[in-house]
Amino acid sequence: MGHPPRPPVRGLTAFIAENKEWLTVFRLPACPPDLNRVEGVWSLVKRSLENFTATGLDHLIRVTKRKPKKIQYCPCLLHGCLAETGLTIELP
């Protein structure tokens, strides 16, 4: 037995127009670092891998896991990443 035919997919613009009474759409950039505190850390990791050449997938995985561990021992780097978001670290 076959499935019934699917209705045509409506475009996002049409959906927004039809539901504008209750729907609010906020268009955000793909990777907004000011809204995501992790983006600053990933930026540091990516920069440290710019001129890196892996000998294989295992090597790449090992190095990629090691970079964030090194960053956690440099509080000034983490504070810099948080400063971009407006968040702070408060110690107990």
PDB file as gemmi writes it, atoms N, CA and C in Angstrom:
CRYST1    1.000    1.000    1.000  90.00  90.00  90.00 P 1                      
ATOM      1  N   MET A   1       0.842  -1.175   0.000  1.00  0.00           N  
ATOM      2  CA  MET A   1       0.000   0.000   0.000  1.00  0.00           C  
ATOM      3  C   MET A   1       0.887   1.238   0.000  1.00  0.00           C  
ATOM      4  N   GLY A   2       0.564   2.181  -0.843  1.00  0.00           N  
ATOM      5  CA  GLY A   2       1.326   3.415  -0.922  1.00  0.00           C  
ATOM      6  C   GLY A   2       0.811   4.460   0.045  1.00  0.00           C  
ATOM      7  N   HIS A   3       1.647   5.425   0.288  1.00  0.00           N  
ATOM      8  CA  HIS A   3       1.255   6.542   1.152  1.00  0.00           C  
ATOM      9  C   HIS A   3       0.438   7.533   0.340  1.00  0.00           C  
ATOM     10  N   PRO A   4      -0.484   8.255   1.022  1.00  0.00           N  
ATOM     11  CA  PRO A   4      -1.231   9.282   0.282  1.00  0.00           C  
ATOM     12  C   PRO A   4      -0.290  10.398  -0.157  1.00  0.00           C  
ATOM     13  N   PRO A   5      -0.592  11.075  -1.246  1.00  0.00           N  
ATOM     14  CA  PRO A   5       0.296  12.153  -1.708  1.00  0.00           C  
ATOM     15  C   PRO A   5       0.374  13.270  -0.670  1.00  0.00           C  
ATOM     16  N   ARG A   6       1.557  13.838  -0.536  1.00  0.00           N  
ATOM     17  CA  ARG A   6       1.761  14.932   0.410  1.00  0.00           C  
ATOM     18  C   ARG A   6       1.294  16.238  -0.208  1.00  0.00           C  
ATOM     19  N   PRO A   7       0.764  17.121   0.652  1.00  0.00           N  
ATOM     20  CA  PRO A   7       0.402  18.439   0.113  1.00  0.00           C  
ATOM     21  C   PRO A   7       1.670  19.204  -0.259  1.00  0.00           C  
ATOM     22  N   PRO A   8       1.563  20.149  -1.209  1.00  0.00           N  
ATOM     23  CA  PRO A   8       2.754  20.903  -1.593  1.00  0.00           C  
ATOM     24  C   PRO A   8       3.312  21.685  -0.409  1.00  0.00           C  
ATOM     25  N   VAL A   9       4.629  21.814  -0.364  1.00  0.00           N  
ATOM     26  CA  VAL A   9       5.297  22.540   0.716  1.00  0.00           C  
ATOM     27  C   VAL A   9       5.204  24.034   0.427  1.00  0.00           C  
ATOM     28  N   ARG A  10       4.711  24.773   1.418  1.00  0.00           N  
ATOM     29  CA  ARG A  10       4.614  26.221   1.252  1.00  0.00           C  
ATOM     30  C   ARG A  10       5.949  26.853   1.591  1.00  0.00           C  
ATOM     31  N   GLY A  11       6.232  27.966   0.978  1.00  0.00           N  
ATOM     32  CA  GLY A  11       7.455  28.689   1.260  1.00  0.00           C  
ATOM     33  C   GLY A  11       7.364  29.408   2.603  1.00  0.00           C  
ATOM     34  N   LEU A  12       8.505  29.703   3.180  1.00  0.00           N  
ATOM     35  CA  LEU A  12       8.555  30.384   4.469  1.00  0.00           C  
ATOM     36  C   LEU A  12       7.917  31.760   4.391  1.00  0.00           C  
ATOM     37  N   THR A  13       8.144  32.474   3.310  1.00  0.00           N  
ATOM     38  CA  THR A  13       7.573  33.818   3.163  1.00  0.00           C  
ATOM     39  C   THR A  13       6.052  33.765   3.181  1.00  0.00           C  
ATOM     40  N   ALA A  14       5.471  32.801   2.488  1.00  0.00           N  
ATOM     41  CA  ALA A  14       4.019  32.652   2.465  1.00  0.00           C  
ATOM     42  C   ALA A  14       3.496  32.300   3.851  1.00  0.00           C  
ATOM     43  N   PHE A  15       4.177  31.415   4.541  1.00  0.00           N  
ATOM     44  CA  PHE A  15       3.758  31.015   5.890  1.00  0.00           C  
ATOM     45  C   PHE A  15       3.774  32.218   6.830  1.00  0.00           C  
ATOM     46  N   ILE A  16       4.835  33.032   6.759  1.00  0.00           N  
ATOM     47  CA  ILE A  16       4.937  34.217   7.612  1.00  0.00           C  
ATOM     48  C   ILE A  16       3.795  35.179   7.296  1.00  0.00           C  
ATOM     49  N   ALA A  17       3.543  35.399   6.024  1.00  0.00           N  
ATOM     50  CA  ALA A  17       2.484  36.326   5.621  1.00  0.00           C  
ATOM     51  C   ALA A  17       1.114  35.861   6.120  1.00  0.00           C  
ATOM     52  N   GLU A  18       0.854  34.569   6.046  1.00  0.00           N  
ATOM     53  CA  GLU A  18      -0.442  34.029   6.465  1.00  0.00           C  
ATOM     54  C   GLU A  18      -0.626  34.057   7.978  1.00  0.00           C  
ATOM     55  N   ASN A  19       0.463  34.093   8.732  1.00  0.00           N  
ATOM     56  CA  ASN A  19       0.373  33.999  10.193  1.00  0.00           C  
ATOM     57  C   ASN A  19       0.933  35.216  10.908  1.00  0.00           C  
ATOM     58  N   LYS A  20       0.974  36.356  10.234  1.00  0.00           N  
ATOM     59  CA  LYS A  20       1.616  37.540  10.807  1.00  0.00           C  
ATOM     60  C   LYS A  20       0.901  38.096  12.039  1.00  0.00           C  
ATOM     61  N   GLU A  21      -0.367  37.734  12.265  1.00  0.00           N  
ATOM     62  CA  GLU A  21      -1.082  38.216  13.448  1.00  0.00           C  
ATOM     63  C   GLU A  21      -0.459  37.705  14.747  1.00  0.00           C  
ATOM     64  N   TRP A  22       0.023  36.491  14.739  1.00  0.00           N  
ATOM     65  CA  TRP A  22       0.561  35.895  15.967  1.00  0.00           C  
ATOM     66  C   TRP A  22       2.038  35.525  15.870  1.00  0.00           C  
ATOM     67  N   LEU A  23       2.619  35.567  14.685  1.00  0.00           N  
ATOM     68  CA  LEU A  23       3.997  35.098  14.475  1.00  0.00           C  
ATOM     69  C   LEU A  23       4.951  36.273  14.330  1.00  0.00           C  
ATOM     70  N   THR A  24       6.021  36.240  15.112  1.00  0.00           N  
ATOM     71  CA  THR A  24       7.087  37.230  14.991  1.00  0.00           C  
ATOM     72  C   THR A  24       8.349  36.498  14.569  1.00  0.00           C  
ATOM     73  N   VAL A  25       8.982  36.955  13.512  1.00  0.00           N  
ATOM     74  CA  VAL A  25      10.190  36.312  12.994  1.00  0.00           C  
ATOM     75  C   VAL A  25      11.374  37.229  13.225  1.00  0.00           C  
ATOM     76  N   PHE A  26      12.407  36.694  13.850  1.00  0.00           N  
ATOM     77  CA  PHE A  26      13.661  37.408  14.055  1.00  0.00           C  
ATOM     78  C   PHE A  26      14.713  36.749  13.190  1.00  0.00           C  
ATOM     79  N   ARG A  27      15.268  37.473  12.273  1.00  0.00           N  
ATOM     80  CA  ARG A  27      16.309  36.925  11.403  1.00  0.00           C  
ATOM     81  C   ARG A  27      17.662  37.170  12.074  1.00  0.00           C  
ATOM     82  N   LEU A  28      18.367  36.095  12.372  1.00  0.00           N  
ATOM     83  CA  LEU A  28      19.662  36.161  13.037  1.00  0.00           C  
ATOM     84  C   LEU A  28      20.750  35.683  12.092  1.00  0.00           C  
ATOM     85  N   PRO A  29      21.983  36.150  12.296  1.00  0.00           N  
ATOM     86  CA  PRO A  29      23.081  35.615  11.486  1.00  0.00           C  
ATOM     87  C   PRO A  29      23.293  34.132  11.795  1.00  0.00           C  
ATOM     88  N   ALA A  30      23.932  33.423  10.889  1.00  0.00           N  
ATOM     89  CA  ALA A  30      24.119  31.976  11.037  1.00  0.00           C  
ATOM     90  C   ALA A  30      24.852  31.613  12.325  1.00  0.00           C  
ATOM     91  N   CYS A  31      25.896  32.311  12.668  1.00  0.00           N  
ATOM     92  CA  CYS A  31      26.675  32.036  13.879  1.00  0.00           C  
ATOM     93  C   CYS A  31      26.854  33.335  14.669  1.00  0.00           C  
ATOM     94  N   PRO A  32      25.841  33.747  15.437  1.00  0.00           N  
ATOM     95  CA  PRO A  32      25.969  35.007  16.159  1.00  0.00           C  
ATOM     96  C   PRO A  32      26.811  34.851  17.424  1.00  0.00           C  
ATOM     97  N   PRO A  33      28.099  35.190  17.400  1.00  0.00           N  
ATOM     98  CA  PRO A  33      28.941  34.995  18.580  1.00  0.00           C  
ATOM     99  C   PRO A  33      28.462  35.803  19.773  1.00  0.00           C  
ATOM    100  N   ASP A  34      27.772  36.922  19.532  1.00  0.00           N  
ATOM    101  CA  ASP A  34      27.302  37.719  20.655  1.00  0.00           C  
ATOM    102  C   ASP A  34      26.115  37.067  21.364  1.00  0.00           C  
ATOM    103  N   LEU A  35      25.505  36.038  20.759  1.00  0.00           N  
ATOM    104  CA  LEU A  35      24.398  35.334  21.398  1.00  0.00           C  
ATOM    105  C   LEU A  35      24.795  33.940  21.876  1.00  0.00           C  
ATOM    106  N   ASN A  36      25.995  33.490  21.567  1.00  0.00           N  
ATOM    107  CA  ASN A  36      26.406  32.133  21.899  1.00  0.00           C  
ATOM    108  C   ASN A  36      27.815  32.167  22.475  1.00  0.00           C  
ATOM    109  N   ARG A  37      27.931  31.931  23.771  1.00  0.00           N  
ATOM    110  CA  ARG A  37      29.238  32.043  24.444  1.00  0.00           C  
ATOM    111  C   ARG A  37      30.238  30.986  23.984  1.00  0.00           C  
ATOM    112  N   VAL A  38      29.779  29.920  23.374  1.00  0.00           N  
ATOM    113  CA  VAL A  38      30.672  28.857  22.918  1.00  0.00           C  
ATOM    114  C   VAL A  38      31.403  29.265  21.639  1.00  0.00           C  
ATOM    115  N   GLU A  39      30.821  30.160  20.863  1.00  0.00           N  
ATOM    116  CA  GLU A  39      31.434  30.560  19.597  1.00  0.00           C  
ATOM    117  C   GLU A  39      32.830  31.148  19.804  1.00  0.00           C  
ATOM    118  N   GLY A  40      33.038  31.889  20.894  1.00  0.00           N  
ATOM    119  CA  GLY A  40      34.360  32.458  21.173  1.00  0.00           C  
ATOM    120  C   GLY A  40      35.403  31.376  21.388  1.00  0.00           C  
ATOM    121  N   VAL A  41      35.023  30.327  22.111  1.00  0.00           N  
ATOM    122  CA  VAL A  41      35.946  29.215  22.366  1.00  0.00           C  
ATOM    123  C   VAL A  41      36.245  28.486  21.056  1.00  0.00           C  
ATOM    124  N   TRP A  42      35.211  28.216  20.241  1.00  0.00           N  
ATOM    125  CA  TRP A  42      35.434  27.535  18.965  1.00  0.00           C  
ATOM    126  C   TRP A  42      36.288  28.385  18.041  1.00  0.00           C  
ATOM    127  N   SER A  43      36.141  29.692  18.134  1.00  0.00           N  
ATOM    128  CA  SER A  43      36.979  30.571  17.324  1.00  0.00           C  
ATOM    129  C   SER A  43      38.452  30.388  17.693  1.00  0.00           C  
ATOM    130  N   LEU A  44      38.740  30.286  18.996  1.00  0.00           N  
ATOM    131  CA  LEU A  44      40.118  30.053  19.441  1.00  0.00           C  
ATOM    132  C   LEU A  44      40.637  28.700  18.948  1.00  0.00           C  
ATOM    133  N   VAL A  45      39.788  27.682  19.029  1.00  0.00           N  
ATOM    134  CA  VAL A  45      40.193  26.346  18.573  1.00  0.00           C  
ATOM    135  C   VAL A  45      40.473  26.368  17.072  1.00  0.00           C  
ATOM    136  N   LYS A  46      39.576  26.970  16.302  1.00  0.00           N  
ATOM    137  CA  LYS A  46      39.762  27.018  14.845  1.00  0.00           C  
ATOM    138  C   LYS A  46      41.025  27.783  14.467  1.00  0.00           C  
ATOM    139  N   ARG A  47      41.284  28.901  15.169  1.00  0.00           N  
ATOM    140  CA  ARG A  47      42.494  29.675  14.862  1.00  0.00           C  
ATOM    141  C   ARG A  47      43.756  28.874  15.157  1.00  0.00           C  
ATOM    142  N   SER A  48      43.717  28.057  16.216  1.00  0.00           N  
ATOM    143  CA  SER A  48      44.904  27.273  16.563  1.00  0.00           C  
ATOM    144  C   SER A  48      45.144  26.137  15.572  1.00  0.00           C  
ATOM    145  N   LEU A  49      44.121  25.793  14.789  1.00  0.00           N  
ATOM    146  CA  LEU A  49      44.244  24.707  13.809  1.00  0.00           C  
ATOM    147  C   LEU A  49      44.452  25.215  12.382  1.00  0.00           C  
ATOM    148  N   GLU A  50      44.627  26.532  12.199  1.00  0.00           N  
ATOM    149  CA  GLU A  50      44.723  27.093  10.856  1.00  0.00           C  
ATOM    150  C   GLU A  50      45.830  26.468  10.005  1.00  0.00           C  
ATOM    151  N   ASN A  51      47.009  26.315  10.541  1.00  0.00           N  
ATOM    152  CA  ASN A  51      48.132  25.775   9.770  1.00  0.00           C  
ATOM    153  C   ASN A  51      48.474  24.344  10.175  1.00  0.00           C  
ATOM    154  N   PHE A  52      47.491  23.645  10.724  1.00  0.00           N  
ATOM    155  CA  PHE A  52      47.686  22.280  11.202  1.00  0.00           C  
ATOM    156  C   PHE A  52      47.389  21.290  10.072  1.00  0.00           C  
ATOM    157  N   THR A  53      48.243  20.309   9.930  1.00  0.00           N  
ATOM    158  CA  THR A  53      48.024  19.240   8.963  1.00  0.00           C  
ATOM    159  C   THR A  53      47.980  17.923   9.727  1.00  0.00           C  
ATOM    160  N   ALA A  54      46.845  17.263   9.682  1.00  0.00           N  
ATOM    161  CA  ALA A  54      46.685  15.992  10.398  1.00  0.00           C  
ATOM    162  C   ALA A  54      47.250  14.850   9.567  1.00  0.00           C  
ATOM    163  N   THR A  55      47.800  13.866  10.256  1.00  0.00           N  
ATOM    164  CA  THR A  55      48.311  12.678   9.563  1.00  0.00           C  
ATOM    165  C   THR A  55      47.205  11.663   9.324  1.00  0.00           C  
ATOM    166  N   GLY A  56      46.049  11.874   9.960  1.00  0.00           N  
ATOM    167  CA  GLY A  56      44.909  10.975   9.795  1.00  0.00           C  
ATOM    168  C   GLY A  56      43.765  11.456  10.656  1.00  0.00           C  
ATOM    169  N   LEU A  57      42.627  10.784  10.535  1.00  0.00           N  
ATOM    170  CA  LEU A  57      41.442  11.180  11.291  1.00  0.00           C  
ATOM    171  C   LEU A  57      41.668  11.061  12.797  1.00  0.00           C  
ATOM    172  N   ASP A  58      42.329  10.003  13.242  1.00  0.00           N  
ATOM    173  CA  ASP A  58      42.607   9.837  14.675  1.00  0.00           C  
ATOM    174  C   ASP A  58      43.451  10.988  15.208  1.00  0.00           C  
ATOM    175  N   HIS A  59      44.444  11.407  14.447  1.00  0.00           N  
ATOM    176  CA  HIS A  59      45.304  12.523  14.841  1.00  0.00           C  
ATOM    177  C   HIS A  59      44.481  13.810  14.945  1.00  0.00           C  
ATOM    178  N   LEU A  60      43.616  14.061  13.975  1.00  0.00           N  
ATOM    179  CA  LEU A  60      42.773  15.249  13.987  1.00  0.00           C  
ATOM    180  C   LEU A  60      41.842  15.256  15.199  1.00  0.00           C  
ATOM    181  N   ILE A  61      41.228  14.140  15.500  1.00  0.00           N  
ATOM    182  CA  ILE A  61      40.328  14.032  16.649  1.00  0.00           C  
ATOM    183  C   ILE A  61      41.089  14.284  17.941  1.00  0.00           C  
ATOM    184  N   ARG A  62      42.252  13.684  18.072  1.00  0.00           N  
ATOM    185  CA  ARG A  62      43.060  13.842  19.284  1.00  0.00           C  
ATOM    186  C   ARG A  62      43.437  15.310  19.511  1.00  0.00           C  
ATOM    187  N   VAL A  63      43.910  15.968  18.471  1.00  0.00           N  
ATOM    188  CA  VAL A  63      44.336  17.366  18.583  1.00  0.00           C  
ATOM    189  C   VAL A  63      43.134  18.277  18.843  1.00  0.00           C  
ATOM    190  N   THR A  64      42.013  18.015  18.161  1.00  0.00           N  
ATOM    191  CA  THR A  64      40.821  18.836  18.339  1.00  0.00           C  
ATOM    192  C   THR A  64      40.265  18.716  19.753  1.00  0.00           C  
ATOM    193  N   LYS A  65      40.353  17.548  20.361  1.00  0.00           N  
ATOM    194  CA  LYS A  65      39.903  17.381  21.741  1.00  0.00           C  
ATOM    195  C   LYS A  65      40.860  18.055  22.726  1.00  0.00           C  
ATOM    196  N   ARG A  66      42.141  18.072  22.390  1.00  0.00           N  
ATOM    197  CA  ARG A  66      43.148  18.626  23.289  1.00  0.00           C  
ATOM    198  C   ARG A  66      43.085  20.149  23.368  1.00  0.00           C  
ATOM    199  N   LYS A  67      42.740  20.817  22.266  1.00  0.00           N  
ATOM    200  CA  LYS A  67      42.743  22.287  22.227  1.00  0.00           C  
ATOM    201  C   LYS A  67      41.808  22.908  23.260  1.00  0.00           C  
ATOM    202  N   PRO A  68      40.530  22.494  23.368  1.00  0.00           N  
ATOM    203  CA  PRO A  68      39.670  23.093  24.396  1.00  0.00           C  
ATOM    204  C   PRO A  68      40.169  22.824  25.818  1.00  0.00           C  
ATOM    205  N   LYS A  69      40.811  21.670  26.033  1.00  0.00           N  
ATOM    206  CA  LYS A  69      41.358  21.379  27.360  1.00  0.00           C  
ATOM    207  C   LYS A  69      42.456  22.365  27.712  1.00  0.00           C  
ATOM    208  N   LYS A  70      43.284  22.736  26.729  1.00  0.00           N  
ATOM    209  CA  LYS A  70      44.343  23.718  26.980  1.00  0.00           C  
ATOM    210  C   LYS A  70      43.748  25.088  27.275  1.00  0.00           C  
ATOM    211  N   ILE A  71      42.688  25.444  26.574  1.00  0.00           N  
ATOM    212  CA  ILE A  71      42.058  26.748  26.762  1.00  0.00           C  
ATOM    213  C   ILE A  71      41.478  26.886  28.164  1.00  0.00           C  
ATOM    214  N   GLN A  72      40.962  25.804  28.729  1.00  0.00           N  
ATOM    215  CA  GLN A  72      40.343  25.901  30.052  1.00  0.00           C  
ATOM    216  C   GLN A  72      41.355  26.256  31.141  1.00  0.00           C  
ATOM    217  N   TYR A  73      42.632  26.052  30.874  1.00  0.00           N  
ATOM    218  CA  TYR A  73      43.661  26.400  31.856  1.00  0.00           C  
ATOM    219  C   TYR A  73      44.196  27.817  31.655  1.00  0.00           C  
ATOM    220  N   CYS A  74      43.599  28.563  30.737  1.00  0.00           N  
ATOM    221  CA  CYS A  74      43.966  29.970  30.497  1.00  0.00           C  
ATOM    222  C   CYS A  74      42.737  30.832  30.769  1.00  0.00           C  
ATOM    223  N   PRO A  75      42.507  31.191  32.035  1.00  0.00           N  
ATOM    224  CA  PRO A  75      41.288  31.943  32.376  1.00  0.00           C  
ATOM    225  C   PRO A  75      41.150  33.245  31.600  1.00  0.00           C  
ATOM    226  N   CYS A  76      42.271  33.875  31.249  1.00  0.00           N  
ATOM    227  CA  CYS A  76      42.174  35.138  30.503  1.00  0.00           C  
ATOM    228  C   CYS A  76      41.515  34.918  29.147  1.00  0.00           C  
ATOM    229  N   LEU A  77      41.749  33.765  28.515  1.00  0.00           N  
ATOM    230  CA  LEU A  77      41.115  33.471  27.230  1.00  0.00           C  
ATOM    231  C   LEU A  77      39.609  33.270  27.393  1.00  0.00           C  
ATOM    232  N   LEU A  78      39.221  32.533  28.444  1.00  0.00           N  
ATOM    233  CA  LEU A  78      37.797  32.297  28.690  1.00  0.00           C  
ATOM    234  C   LEU A  78      37.080  33.587  29.044  1.00  0.00           C  
ATOM    235  N   HIS A  79      37.708  34.433  29.852  1.00  0.00           N  
ATOM    236  CA  HIS A  79      37.092  35.711  30.197  1.00  0.00           C  
ATOM    237  C   HIS A  79      36.917  36.564  28.948  1.00  0.00           C  
ATOM    238  N   GLY A  80      37.879  36.504  28.040  1.00  0.00           N  
ATOM    239  CA  GLY A  80      37.762  37.236  26.781  1.00  0.00           C  
ATOM    240  C   GLY A  80      36.593  36.753  25.947  1.00  0.00           C  
ATOM    241  N   CYS A  81      36.382  35.433  25.929  1.00  0.00           N  
ATOM    242  CA  CYS A  81      35.251  34.876  25.186  1.00  0.00           C  
ATOM    243  C   CYS A  81      33.932  35.308  25.813  1.00  0.00           C  
ATOM    244  N   LEU A  82      33.890  35.336  27.131  1.00  0.00           N  
ATOM    245  CA  LEU A  82      32.661  35.738  27.814  1.00  0.00           C  
ATOM    246  C   LEU A  82      32.415  37.234  27.697  1.00  0.00           C  
ATOM    247  N   ALA A  83      33.475  38.025  27.649  1.00  0.00           N  
ATOM    248  CA  ALA A  83      33.321  39.480  27.546  1.00  0.00           C  
ATOM    249  C   ALA A  83      32.550  39.843  26.282  1.00  0.00           C  
ATOM    250  N   GLU A  84      32.739  39.081  25.228  1.00  0.00           N  
ATOM    251  CA  GLU A  84      32.034  39.331  23.966  1.00  0.00           C  
ATOM    252  C   GLU A  84      30.524  39.155  24.122  1.00  0.00           C  
ATOM    253  N   THR A  85      30.103  38.308  25.053  1.00  0.00           N  
ATOM    254  CA  THR A  85      28.675  38.015  25.225  1.00  0.00           C  
ATOM    255  C   THR A  85      28.023  38.878  26.293  1.00  0.00           C  
ATOM    256  N   GLY A  86      28.834  39.547  27.108  1.00  0.00           N  
ATOM    257  CA  GLY A  86      28.281  40.310  28.219  1.00  0.00           C  
ATOM    258  C   GLY A  86      28.106  39.464  29.468  1.00  0.00           C  
ATOM    259  N   LEU A  87      28.495  38.182  29.424  1.00  0.00           N  
ATOM    260  CA  LEU A  87      28.388  37.293  30.579  1.00  0.00           C  
ATOM    261  C   LEU A  87      29.677  37.366  31.402  1.00  0.00           C  
ATOM    262  N   THR A  88      29.615  36.944  32.642  1.00  0.00           N  
ATOM    263  CA  THR A  88      30.790  36.927  33.509  1.00  0.00           C  
ATOM    264  C   THR A  88      30.846  35.602  34.256  1.00  0.00           C  
ATOM    265  N   ILE A  89      32.037  35.275  34.760  1.00  0.00           N  
ATOM    266  CA  ILE A  89      32.214  34.095  35.605  1.00  0.00           C  
ATOM    267  C   ILE A  89      32.246  34.583  37.044  1.00  0.00           C  
ATOM    268  N   GLU A  90      31.364  34.034  37.865  1.00  0.00           N  
ATOM    269  CA  GLU A  90      31.354  34.400  39.270  1.00  0.00           C  
ATOM    270  C   GLU A  90      31.720  33.155  40.072  1.00  0.00           C  
ATOM    271  N   LEU A  91      32.817  33.262  40.790  1.00  0.00           N  
ATOM    272  CA  LEU A  91      33.279  32.140  41.603  1.00  0.00           C  
ATOM    273  C   LEU A  91      32.551  32.133  42.930  1.00  0.00           C  
ATOM    274  N   PRO A  92      32.311  30.935  43.483  1.00  0.00           N  
ATOM    275  CA  PRO A  92      31.603  30.845  44.782  1.00  0.00           C  
ATOM    276  C   PRO A  92      32.416  31.397  45.922  1.00  0.00           C  
TER     277      PRO A  92                                                      
END                                                                             
